[in-house]
């Protein structure tokens, strides 16, 4: 159970029935892996077993009204387990990893304060890594007007001049950016003008800091790559059956810009083009499946570089209870309840 008697906690802790999770309040359970592998289901099962709450690490589930296409869990799938960091941003906003770290950290700290175990679940590797590292990204301060000015310069054909500015103040960053990468060039210059520090210096400082949280990581994928791809294709068909095209129509009707970050998500961008063309949706569905499979490959590449990860290789007819058992055994080995 969630509470451990003192003899199991250790002789140095004399408070009876102290939740073991409170003794290691910097450990996060991370559930990751490519899309359509059952991360949500495992996160809920572990939360119910360990007295935990789920914190999403999905860069598209943060947007309100993007439900079907992001595979946001239903109330039934959540099974009464509190879920955080879903639907926290307007689809018109360009949500950032910096904002995610700030808001997800607040959720994690609140969960710890209440004696519960945070379980971070998602397929956005950058969000998972940044949260554990506790990286402090330079804050965007809209009141300075720097970003607006730089964007206006870029729109007027001045991107080459902006890249040259960056080369003068931060040659290290300029050397690794493509001269036409407007978003990152503007961001690097914004950091320089707002803070007087180059983004290269900032990154080096944050990378030398010890991580805020220790992550105990469980990754899911299918043993056979073709089983993974088949599962992805099935999920896309299920999304269409649930009304993904109608969800996209509703977003467009609500005035969500086609160029917004939210509408660039896989499943949304392809359907927007198809709906605008007024044609058959079937080719768009096939494109969504193809792009989802490509995304899964990139996710596998990202997560496989992480050491100290417990990989659970799923079979096509995997018994889910065995997945939960492997996971809980691994967590016990790592000293978690």
Number of C-alpha atoms within 10 A of each C-alpha: 8 16 16 15 14 17 12 11 21 10 8 8 13 12 10 12 15 17 21 22 25 15 13 15 19 18 22 22 23 25 29 29 28 28 26 23 21 17 23 21 17 20 29 23 20 22 20 15 14 20 19 25 25 28 23 25 28 22 23 25 24 24 23 15 18 24 19 23 24 21 16 19 16 10 11 8 12 17 13 11 18 13 21 19 19 20 16 14 17 15 22 17 13 11 19 13 16 18 14 21 23 15 15 19 18 11 19 23 15 13 19 20 12 9 18 22 30 29 27 27 25 24 25 20 21 14 21 24 17 18 27 20 19 20 21 17 18 17 12 17 12 9 8 12 12 19 20 14 13 20 17 13 16 20 11 9 10 14 21 15 13 21 27 16 15 23 16 11 16 20 16 15 20 20 12 8 15 12 16 13 11 19 10 16 25 23 18 21 26 27 22 19 14 17 13 11 17 21 21 16 12 16 14 10 12 15 13 8 11 12 17 15 18 16 22 19 21 22 21 23 23 21 13 12 12 11 16 22 21 14 18 22 20 13 17 22 16 14 19 17 11 13 13 22 22 13 18 23 16 13 19 14 10 9 10 17 15 16 10 15 18 27 23 14 15 19 25 24 19 20 24 21 14 18 15 9 10 9 11 10 18 11 13 20 21 15 16 22 22 16 15 21 21 12 15 22 15 13 18 19 13 16 21 13 9 11 8 11 17 16 18 17 15 20 13 14 7 11 10 13 11 12 17 17 12 14 21 18 12 16 18 10 10 11 13 19 20
